[in-house]
Amino acid sequence: MFQKVFDFFVYTDTSYEPYSYYPTMAGNIAILVVIVLLLILMLAFGGTGKKMQAKQLAFSALAMTLAVVTSLYTVVEFPFGGSITLFRMFFICLIGYLYGTKAGIITGIAYGLLDFILGPYVIHPLQMLLDYPVAFGLLGLSGVFINAKFGIIKGYILGVLGRYLCHVITGFIFFSEYAGDQHPVIYSMIYNASYIVPEAIATILILSIPAVRKGLMEVKRMAMEG
């Protein structure tokens, strides 16, 4: 019974070892339902008043859309997963900076599931959880510095570190066969840093421009009105 349910939602590619798993049409629909439920859940963490809740939901949906669009234009695509994109991590971190950690994490989880639909690579359920909803959900930790000076930069760094840690763990546990003569932990740290760090540095440099920070403060003011 369980196998029939599993096969209904998940397609198993047995062409290579280890086996890869992809969502079927039913699986994609189920994930989209979960994403919608997550966005509805976000309303519980929205500001008081329907106008404020609607605004928070709109900003989160826009951030996810921008993250998807920028992920399509990769600067460098790495052979075993991961890519340098046009600042997609920033858009998820921005929601944490605007509305706090809970909203940021929920938005990140929802985006992670959406990213899984668009480009899945799964060899184990735990790897899927860590590399998609958990990794991107941790970008929402940017909300820790919601009221701090240079909070967007500090929050971005914290969120990116959270995502990086998840990928390092999955790299060590599930992809150590690619390490060769290197220690699997060192290999995973270097490999995942090779695509996360360049994007993070470029983003931080842009966020360090006073005019950009001033513009984001204006965005935050608009986001909190209502």
C-alpha positions in Angstrom: 0.0 0.0 0.0 2.7 2.4 1.0 4.7 1.6 -2.2 1.6 2.4 -4.3 1.1 5.7 -2.6 4.8 6.5 -3.0 4.9 5.6 -6.7 1.8 7.8 -7.2 3.6 10.9 -6.0 7.2 10.0 -6.8 8.9 8.7 -9.9 12.1 6.7 -9.3 14.8 6.9 -12.0 16.7 3.6 -11.8 19.0 4.4 -14.8 22.0 5.1 -12.6 23.2 4.4 -9.1 22.3 6.0 -6.7 18.6 6.1 -7.8 17.1 9.6 -8.3 13.6 10.6 -7.3 11.4 13.1 -9.0 7.9 14.3 -8.2 5.2 13.0 -10.6 2.4 15.3 -11.7 0.4 14.3 -8.6 3.5 15.0 -6.5 3.9 18.5 -8.1 0.3 19.3 -7.4 0.7 18.1 -3.8 3.7 20.3 -3.3 1.9 23.3 -4.8 -0.9 22.7 -2.4 1.6 22.7 0.5 3.1 26.0 -0.8 -0.3 27.6 -0.9 -1.0 26.4 2.6 2.3 27.8 3.8 1.4 31.2 2.3 -2.0 31.0 4.0 -0.2 30.2 7.3 1.9 33.3 6.8 -1.3 35.3 7.3 -1.2 34.2 10.9 2.1 35.9 11.3 1.1 39.0 9.4 0.5 42.4 10.9 -2.8 43.3 12.5 -5.4 44.2 9.9 -6.3 42.6 6.6 -4.5 45.3 4.7 -1.2 44.5 6.4 -1.7 40.8 6.1 -2.4 41.1 2.4 0.7 43.3 1.9 2.9 40.8 3.7 1.6 38.0 1.5 2.0 40.1 -1.6 5.6 40.9 -0.7 6.4 37.3 0.0 4.9 36.1 -3.2 6.8 38.8 -5.1 10.1 37.7 -3.4 9.5 34.1 -4.4 8.8 35.1 -8.0 11.9 37.2 -8.2 14.0 34.4 -6.7 12.6 32.0 -9.4 13.3 34.5 -12.2 16.8 35.2 -11.1 17.5 31.5 -10.6 16.8 30.9 -14.2 19.7 33.2 -15.2 22.6 31.3 -13.7 26.0 32.7 -13.9 27.7 29.3 -13.4 26.1 25.9 -13.1 28.0 23.3 -11.2 28.1 19.6 -12.3 26.9 18.1 -9.0 24.3 20.6 -8.0 24.4 24.3 -7.0 24.8 27.4 -9.1 25.8 31.0 -8.9 22.6 33.0 -9.6 21.6 36.6 -9.9 21.1 37.3 -6.2 18.1 34.9 -5.6 19.1 34.3 -2.0 18.7 38.0 -1.3 15.0 38.1 -2.2 14.2 35.4 0.4 16.4 37.1 3.0 14.6 40.4 2.3 11.3 39.0 3.6 13.0 38.1 6.9 14.4 41.6 7.1 11.0 43.2 6.4 8.7 41.0 8.4 10.8 39.0 10.8 12.2 35.5 11.2 8.9 33.5 11.1 7.7 35.1 7.9 11.2 34.7 6.4 11.5 31.1 7.2 8.0 30.3 5.9 8.7 32.1 2.6 12.1 30.3 2.3 10.4 26.9 2.9 7.8 27.7 0.3 10.4 28.8 -2.2 12.6 25.7 -1.5 9.6 23.5 -2.4 9.0 25.5 -5.5 12.7 25.2 -6.4 12.4 21.4 -5.9 9.6 21.3 -8.5 11.6 23.4 -11.0 14.9 21.5 -10.7 14.8 18.4 -8.5 17.7 16.2 -7.7 17.0 13.8 -4.9 18.7 10.5 -3.9 17.3 10.4 -0.3 14.3 12.0 1.5 16.6 13.6 4.1 18.8 15.0 1.4 15.7 16.5 -0.3 14.5 18.1 3.0 17.9 19.6 3.8 18.8 20.8 0.3 15.4 22.4 -0.5 12.9 23.5 2.2 15.3 23.5 5.1 18.2 25.1 3.3 16.1 27.9 1.8 14.0 28.2 4.9 17.1 29.1 6.9 17.6 32.1 4.7 14.7 33.5 6.7 17.1 33.8 9.7 17.8 37.2 8.3 15.0 38.4 10.4 17.1 38.0 13.5 18.6 41.4 12.7 15.4 43.0 11.7 16.0 46.1 13.9 19.8 46.1 13.9 22.1 48.6 12.3 23.1 47.3 8.9 20.5 44.6 9.6 20.0 43.6 6.0 23.7 42.8 5.6 24.0 41.0 9.0 20.8 39.1 8.3 21.8 38.1 4.8 25.1 36.7 6.1 23.4 34.7 8.8 20.8 33.3 6.4 23.4 32.3 3.8 25.4 30.6 6.5 22.3 28.6 7.4 21.8 27.5 3.9 25.5 26.7 3.4 25.5 24.5 6.5 22.6 22.4 5.2 24.4 21.8 1.8 27.6 20.9 3.6 25.8 18.3 5.6 24.1 16.7 2.6 27.4 16.9 0.7 29.2 15.0 3.4 26.5 12.4 4.0 25.2 11.7 0.5 27.9 12.8 -2.0 31.1 11.8 -0.3 31.9 9.5 -3.2 32.9 12.5 -5.2 35.5 13.7 -2.7 38.3 11.5 -4.1 41.4 11.8 -1.9 40.0 14.7 0.0 38.2 14.4 3.4 34.5 14.4 2.6 33.8 17.2 5.0 36.5 19.4 3.5 35.4 18.5 0.0 31.7 19.4 0.8 32.8 22.7 2.5 34.9 23.7 -0.5 32.4 22.6 -3.2 29.4 24.3 -1.6 31.4 27.5 -0.9 32.5 27.6 -4.5 29.0 28.7 -5.6 27.5 30.2 -2.5 30.4 32.5 -1.5 30.8 34.3 -4.8 27.1 35.2 -4.9 27.1 36.2 -1.3 30.2 38.5 -1.7 28.7 40.2 -4.8 25.4 40.7 -2.9 27.1 42.1 0.2 29.1 44.5 -1.9 25.9 45.8 -3.5 24.2 46.1 -0.1 27.2 48.0 1.2 26.4 50.9 -1.2 24.7 53.6 0.9 22.1 54.4 -1.8 21.1 50.8 -2.0 20.6 50.6 1.8 18.6 53.8 1.8 16.4 52.4 -1.0 15.8 49.2 1.1 14.9 51.3 4.1 12.3 53.0 1.9 11.0 49.6 0.8 10.8 48.5 4.4 8.8 51.6 5.3 6.4 50.9 2.4 6.1 47.2 3.5 5.2 48.2 7.1 2.6 50.8 6.2 -1.0 49.9 6.8 
